[in-house]
């Protein structure tokens, strides 16, 4: 295999971790944490905040993000 950049290696490790047991749940948690942190940072940084239709719908945001992750996941042999 030719030289792989550190960034490429990191992406491969993340992909493998997502595919491991509990990986999808870990991604769900991380997306929720980042959403809440970034939303809080945005609220601190300015006095103008654009709000989504349902700010409390973190579960909906995670479901949307995870549908993207699942759509990109390789299909296992014998899978759908």
C-alpha positions as CSV (number, residue, x, y, z in Angstrom):
1,X,0.0,0.0,0.0
2,X,1.4,3.4,-0.9
3,X,2.1,6.0,1.8
4,X,-1.2,7.0,3.5
5,X,-1.5,10.4,5.1
6,X,-2.2,10.7,8.8
7,X,-5.6,12.2,7.9
8,X,-6.5,9.2,5.7
9,X,-5.4,6.8,8.5
10,X,-7.5,8.7,11.0
11,X,-10.5,8.5,8.7
12,X,-10.0,4.8,8.3
13,X,-9.8,4.3,12.0
14,X,-13.0,6.2,12.6
15,X,-14.8,4.2,9.9
16,X,-13.7,1.0,11.6
17,X,-14.8,2.2,15.0
18,X,-18.2,3.2,13.6
19,X,-18.6,-0.3,12.2
20,X,-17.6,-2.0,15.5
21,X,-20.2,-2.9,18.2
22,X,-21.5,0.3,19.8
23,X,-20.0,2.5,17.1
24,X,-23.2,3.9,15.8
25,X,-24.3,4.7,19.4
26,X,-21.0,6.5,20.0
27,X,-21.6,8.6,16.8
28,X,-25.1,9.4,18.0
29,X,-23.7,10.6,21.3
30,X,-20.9,12.7,19.7
31,X,-23.3,14.4,17.3
32,X,-25.6,15.3,20.1
33,X,-22.7,16.7,22.2
34,X,-21.4,18.7,19.3
35,X,-24.8,20.1,18.4
36,X,-25.5,21.3,22.0
37,X,-22.0,22.7,22.4
38,X,-22.0,24.6,19.1
39,X,-25.5,25.9,19.7
40,X,-24.4,27.2,23.0
41,X,-21.3,28.8,21.5
42,X,-23.4,30.5,18.8
43,X,-25.7,31.9,21.5
44,X,-22.7,33.3,23.4
45,X,-21.0,34.8,20.3
46,X,-23.8,37.0,19.0
47,X,-27.0,38.6,20.0
48,X,-28.6,37.3,16.8
49,X,-29.4,33.6,16.8
50,X,-31.2,31.7,14.0
51,X,-33.2,28.9,15.5
52,X,-34.3,25.7,13.9
53,X,-38.0,24.9,13.8
54,X,-37.7,22.8,17.0
55,X,-34.7,23.6,19.1
56,X,-35.4,20.8,21.5
57,X,-35.5,18.2,18.7
58,X,-31.9,17.0,19.2
59,X,-33.2,13.4,18.6
60,X,-34.4,14.5,15.1
61,X,-31.1,16.1,14.3
62,X,-29.3,13.0,15.4
63,X,-31.7,10.8,13.3
64,X,-30.9,13.0,10.3
65,X,-27.2,12.8,10.8
66,X,-27.3,9.1,11.4
67,X,-29.3,8.5,8.2
68,X,-26.3,10.1,6.4
69,X,-23.9,7.9,8.2
70,X,-25.9,4.8,7.5
71,X,-26.3,5.7,3.8
72,X,-22.5,5.9,3.5
73,X,-21.9,2.6,5.4
74,X,-20.8,-0.4,3.2
75,X,-23.4,-3.1,2.9
76,X,-22.3,-6.4,4.4
77,X,-22.4,-9.5,2.2
78,X,-25.9,-10.9,2.3
79,X,-27.2,-7.5,3.6
80,X,-29.7,-5.3,1.9
